[in-house]
Amino acid sequence: MIDDPVQAFESADARRVVDALWSSWPIVVTLSPAAVGMDESPDRLIDFIKTLQDLCDAGLVTFEAFVVGPGGPQAIDAALTARGRALLGSRAPAVISQLAS
């Protein structure tokens, strides 16, 4: 369990997930370990699931469904929440900054 939401962004895996979501925001995406540059070994699949769970528990990431099947784990229609974007404000893509001005 993560006490401080900022802690959820500290791991390299969390940064991979967040970067993947920033690069597509405001479009929702389907995330898989391969989509965020993680290999698909059993331990890394568990790391992917834990990372998404931590980010979701901290209120920073949302997804419509989480599926674990023959193709591996996938977060369907994943996106950063408003809270996640606020905590990452300085990392906002340039296009968002341009739209805001």
N, C-alpha and C positions, 0 to 999 in steps of 0.2 A: 504494500500500500504506500502511496506517495502522499506525504503530508503537504508539501508545497508544490503547486502546479508547475513552477519553473523547473523543479527537479525532473519532471517528465521529459524535458527537452535535452537533458544532459548526456544521455548515451548516444553513441554513434548511430545505433540502429534507429533511435527516435529522430535524430537529425535527418536520416535518409527518408524516413516516412514523411516528416514535415516538409522537406525539400520537394518531394514528389507531389505533395498536395499544394504547396505554394506555386509550383511551376504550372499547375493546371487551374488554379483558382481563378474565377468562381465556378468552373465546371467541376462536377463531381466525377470521380474516377473509381475504377475497380483496382484495388491494390492487391498484389501478391508478393511473395518474397522476391521473385525474379524482377518484378516491376520496380523494386526499390534497391536492386543490386545485391541482394542477399542470396547466397547459394542455398540449395534446397536439401541440405543434409538434415537428418531428423532433429539434431540439436538446434540448427538455425531456424527450422520451421517453428519450433517451440519458442525461440527468441522472438520471432516475428509476431506470434500470437500474444506473448507477454507484453511486447512493446505496444501493440495496438490496444490491448486491455488497459495498460497504464495510462496511455494518452487519453483514452475514452473515460476512464475513471476520474482523471483530473479535469475533465470537461473541456479538453482542448481539441479533440477530434471526434467526429461523429460518422456513423455509417448506417446505411439502411438495413443491411444484413451481414452476418459473418458466416461464411460457409466453409466447412472443412470436408473435402471430398477427395476423389481419386486424383484430381488436379492439384491438390494441396490447399492450404488455407487461402481464402480471399475475403477481403472487405469490400462489399458491393456498395457503390455510390458513396464513397468516402469523401470527406471534406473537413477542412479546418473549421472549427466553430468561431463565432465572433470573439469569444474569450481567447481562443488560441491565436487568432489574428492580432488581437490587442496586445498580447504578451510578446508577440513577434513583430510588433510595429516597425521596428528599425530594419527588419529584414524584408519588408514588403517589396514585391517586384516593382521595377521601375514603371511598368505600364499602369499599375494601380495608383502610384504617386502622380503620374501624368493625368489620369482621369480625374483625380481629386482636385487638381488645380485649375 
